[in-house]
């Protein structure tokens, strides 16, 4: 029987995370805040589930930060595997394999062996951000929901300001420091290190904290 973990965002949006007990649950963990939040919410909702965690190893340190989030989450449910795509296995950067391609590989190669696969993708802010890189194309994941019945994106209606508020309300604020957002540097924020690079992801995170009247406590 399917259950729903229901949350209300700071903008009064209702978030429903579908889940079942005793499932083999796949989670796309990027090392960022949103996927870390989703991992912890699923661990609260599920009992006697087995987690299979997927990370695309990229130059931004995603594998290192994902491993740190797993360790600090102190999961109650068993996590069976941390499957890494890219890095030494596929050499995403050197072979030109994009995140989109690696994402499709995960869907095609693993989803049949899972009961459900979750992504922590959010919507973009309701305003344009001053950045030197383009916003991510999140339509790929949205289209995957239509193609794969087992694929879920529960945060798709939420923006970064709302997920930051959820982290705060769930009292897992350690996630602010453990997560990493920048796509240009593997440590810190690009706009704090150079005047010429302001990646879209860093500006989105900065916007989210400003919307919550908070200073970003993260240093990674």
N, C-alpha and C positions, 0 to 999 in steps of 0.2 A: 504494500500500500504506500502510495506516494504522500509525503507530508510537505508542508511549506513553512519555512522560517520567514516570518514577516517582520519587516523593519520599516520605520518611517524616517525619511530623510529630513534634513533641516529645512528643506523647501516643501515639506509635507508630501513628498512623493512616497508612494508605497513600494517597497522593494520586497519581492518574494523570491526566495531561493528554494527551488524544488529539490527534494532529496528523499532517499529511501534508506532504511537501516540495512546493515549487513551487505553493503555494496562494495564493489571494486571501483573506487572513485579516482579519476584522473584530474589533475590540476596543473594548469600552465602557470608556472611560477617564474617571474622575470627578475626577481630581486627588487622590484618596485613596491610601492606602498599598497596599491590597489589589489594586486594578486596576493600579497601578504595578508591583507585584511580578509580576503575571501577564504584563504586557507584556514585562518583562525575561526571564522564564522562557521565553516563546514565542520570543523573539529568540535565546536560547541553543539551543533545540531545533530551530528551523526553519532551513533553508538555502534561499536563493533563493525566499523567500516575499515577497509584497507585502502590507503592512499597510494597512488602512483603519481609521482611528481615529475613534471617535464620542465626542463630549462634549456633555452637556446643560448649556448655559450658564445658571447659576443665580446668585442674589445672593451665594452663599457663595464666589465667586471660582473656581469649578470650571474655567473656561476658562483663566485665568491659571496655575493650578497644573498643569493637564494639559499646557499648552505647556512649562512648565518641566521636567516629568518627561520629556517626549519629548526635549527638548534634552539633558538630563543622562544619558539612557539610552544615547546614542551607538549607536544601533541599527545592527546589521550588515545587517539586511534592509532593503529599500527600503520606505519608507512613502509611499504614493501620495497619500493625502488625509487631512486632519483635518476631518471633517464636524461642524459645530456645529449643534445644535438648540436653539432658544430664543434668549434675548437679543434682538438686533435682528431676528432672523429670525422668531421666533414670539412673542416677548414672553411667556414662560412666566408670569412673576409678574403682569403687568398683566392678562393675559387669563384668568388662573386655570388655565392648562394645567399639570397636575401632572406630576411626574416619571414617574408610571405611564403617563400619556397619551403623553408624549414618547418613552418607552421603546417603547410599542406602535407609534408612528409609525416608529421606526427598524426594528423587526422587519418591519412591513408594507411599508415603502418600499425597503428595501435588502437584506434577507437573500437574496432570489433571485439577486442579483448577486455574492454571496459564496460561497466554499466552506464557510466556517464562521464563526460569530460567537461570541465569548467574553465572558463576564461574570466579574468578580472577586468576586461576592457570596459572603459567608461565612455561617456559622450564627451565631446569637446566643450569648452566653456562657451557661454552664450555671447561672447564678444571676441574679436580678433586680438591676438597677442603680438607684441612687438618682438620678433625673433629673427635670427639669421638662418634658421633652418625651417623646412616646411613641416606642417602638422602631419602626424601619422595618418595613413590611409586605413581607417578602422572599418571600412566597408567590407574588407575581405572576411573578417570574423563574422560580420553581420550576415553575409551571404552563406557562410558555412552553417549557420543556424538553420537556414532553409533547407540545406542539403543533407545535414546529418541530424537525425532525431535525437541522438545521444549528446549533442553539443549544447551547452547552456552558457549564456552571458547575462547573469542576473543584475549586473551593474550598468547595463547598457543605457538606461535612462538617467543615470546619475553623472554629475560632473565631479571634478577633483575637489571642489569645496565641500561637497556633500560626503565624499568618502573620508576626507580629513575629519569632518564632524563625527562620523561613525567611529573612527579610530579613537577619538577622544572620549566619546560616550561609552564605548566598550572597555575603556580603561586598559588599552593596549598601546599606550603612547610610546612605548619603547620602539614601536614600529617606525616612528618618525626618524629615529636615529639609525635604525638597522637597515632601512631601505635606501636605495640609490636610484636617482632619476636621470641624471645627465647622460646624454648619448655621445658626448664629445670627450669627456674625461672619465677615468675610472675611479676617481676620488674627487669629492667636492662638487661645487656648482661652477659651470663654465663662466657665468657672468661675474663670479667673484675672483676669477683667475685671469681673465683677459677682457679687454674692452671691445674686442672685435668679434667674439663668438657669444651668442645668446641662444642656445638651442631651445626649440619649441617646448620640449618636455620640462626643462628647468623653469621656463617662464610660466608654464601651466601650473607647476607646483607652487611657485611663488604667488601666483594669482589666488590659488586655493587657500593658502594661509592668510593672505590679506583679507579675503572674503570672510574668514573666521576671526578676524581681529587678533591673529596670532603671529608670533615670530617663529619661523621654521627652526626647530631645535636641532635638526639633523646636520651633521657635519660631513656625511659621506656623499 
